[in-house]
Amino acid sequence: MGIKNRITLTFTLIITLILLLLCSAVYIFSYRDRVDHFRQRLDGKASNTAILINTKDFSDDMLSMVNESVISSLMRKSIRVYQQTDDKYYPIFTYDDDGATPLNLQNGMLKLLAKKKKFFFEDGSRTGIAIEKKIGQKNHIVLVSAYDEKSELWLSQLRTILIIFFFSSIAVSLGIVYMFATRITASISNISDEVYHISSANLSQRLYIGEGKDELGKLASNVNKLLDKLQASFDTQRRFISNASHELATPLTSIISQMDVALQKERTNEEYRKVINSVKDDMRRLALLLKSLLEIAKASGSPGGIELSTVRIDELLMSLPADIKRISQLYDVRLDFDDFADDDTAFCVYGNPALLYSALRNIVHNACKFSRTKIAYVYLGFTDTHITVSVQDDGPGIAPEDYDLIFQPFFRGYKQDNLIYGTGLGLALTHRIVSLHKGQIVVDTEVGKGSTFRVVLPRDENKA
């Protein structure tokens, strides 16, 4: 069942229930009002009969004449008056309308009168009242029973009106709710159709928001924001694949070209050795590129897909000088832990030690590689909530136009990058690793004087 039909059915059922309760309440209260009003008339008739019996000129003929001549709404009425003599009641007056069923005093009535002195009872289709009154020196019982024809007719008309009102209201409500549901689902259907026609080939297409003040407008706006992110991701993916293909093809093309040239004619052992060493350099570059690509793929996942544990940043930094020295004997890493904490847990973060070490190593390696003195200065600090690792160099700095691009894969902004070996993936990998650990990288740079990269990571809450 579609949303439109479900909305229509649900609201129609609710309206039906409300109308049913309303009509039932109107009928019940009206019925009770008519019953109470009729009982008051019966009570008045019984009281008037008792008053007439107490008059000096009382006679059966007079009472009968009064009941026959006075126009009354009491139809098919029957009146009985009993007088108590020697603990027994004897009828002293009887009256019955034409066609009315005679009314008689029952033993059960005497028992109820002994308790209540007045009560109402049902006599077939008629309603009756029994009253015990003291008239003169003797107790009398007055019975009056009649049929409320006007109330029955009025209630019958009310039932007809309520039934017509009930079903006509349901029909009108059904039409209104259906139009309302159609209008709502039309907007949803439009959004669904627009989303259906969006693919990777036309990610620039966006949903129509309109005024955007209702929930559907907010939904369309959120979908558009999601499409913006998807488009940016697809564009990044396309650039990454294009750059990766180019970077992978370059060393392979160089290797093939050198091998073709070497095989064109016989050469000396020294010439073959030069070709092999050149091919070896290209293979080493290709291996480093593939390793970096694999690390980026690993760092592009979610925290739930990697092993996490408590990591001491100071211990990772202490391993860097020797590791960087193995890359080149010209490189030097100088650590500065002036802000040593009394608590060893001050430098703990929650993350993956291998990925964090790779991120810090890339920054320090770049600092040594681009620094004029080949020295990287590393400072470690902390606050109540975060740990900061600052890496400073005295290299050429970063041009303002390159600042927003330095974390893009394969981007190399340094003007003399052809003189410095690299893949252009180090900072991209570092940025993804730091983001994966809910941290951030802040860069302070000045062209011609050097750069400072600050990695800010949240402290391990379990160790804080």
Stockholm file with secondary structure:
# STOCKHOLM 1.0

chainA/1-464         MGIKNRITLTFTLIITLILLLLCSAVYIFSYRDRVDHFRQRLDGKASNTAILINTKDFSDDMLSMVNESVISSLMRKSIRVYQQTDDKYYPIFTYDDDGATPLNLQNGMLKLLAKKKKFFFEDGSRTGIAIEKKIGQKNHIVLVSAYDEKSELWLSQLRTILIIFFFSSIAVSLGIVYMFATRITASISNISDEVYHISSANLSQRLYIGEGKDELGKLASNVNKLLDKLQASFDTQRRFISNASHELATPLTSIISQMDVALQKERTNEEYRKVINSVKDDMRRLALLLKSLLEIAKASGSPGGIELSTVRIDELLMSLPADIKRISQLYDVRLDFDDFADDDTAFCVYGNPALLYSALRNIVHNACKFSRTKIAYVYLGFTDTHITVSVQDDGPGIAPEDYDLIFQPFFRGYKQDNLIYGTGLGLALTHRIVSLHKGQIVVDTEVGKGSTFRVVLPRDENKA
#=GR chainA/1-464 SS CCHHHHHHHHHHHHHHHHHHHHHHHHHHHHHHHHHHHHHHHHHHHHHHHHHHHTSTTCCHHHHHHHHHHSCCSCEEEEEEEEEEETTEEEEEEEEECTTCCCCCCCHHHHHHHHHHSEEEEEETTEEEEEEEEEETTEEEEEEEEEECHHHHHHHHHHHHHHHHHHHHHHHHHHHHHHHHHHHHHHHHHHHHHHHHTCCGGGTTCCCCCTTCCSHHHHHHHHHHHHHHHHHHHHHHHHHHHHHHHHHHHHHHHHHHHHHHHHHSSCCCHHHHHHHHHHHHHHHHHHHHHHHHHHHHHHHTSCGGGSCCEEEEHHHHHHTHHHHHHHHCTTCEEEEECTTCCSSGGGGEEEECHHHHHHHHHHHHHHHHHHCSSCEEEEEEEECSSEEEEEEECCSCCCCGGGGGGTTSTTCCCCTTGGGSCCCSCHHHHHHHHHHHTTCEEEEEEETTTEEEEEEEEECCTTTC
#=GC SS_cons         CCHHHHHHHHHHHHHHHHHHHHHHHHHHHHHHHHHHHHHHHHHHHHHHHHHHHTSTTCCHHHHHHHHHHSCCSCEEEEEEEEEEETTEEEEEEEEECTTCCCCCCCHHHHHHHHHHSEEEEEETTEEEEEEEEEETTEEEEEEEEEECHHHHHHHHHHHHHHHHHHHHHHHHHHHHHHHHHHHHHHHHHHHHHHHHTCCGGGTTCCCCCTTCCSHHHHHHHHHHHHHHHHHHHHHHHHHHHHHHHHHHHHHHHHHHHHHHHHHSSCCCHHHHHHHHHHHHHHHHHHHHHHHHHHHHHHHTSCGGGSCCEEEEHHHHHHTHHHHHHHHCTTCEEEEECTTCCSSGGGGEEEECHHHHHHHHHHHHHHHHHHCSSCEEEEEEEECSSEEEEEEECCSCCCCGGGGGGTTSTTCCCCTTGGGSCCCSCHHHHHHHHHHHTTCEEEEEEETTTEEEEEEEEECCTTTC
//
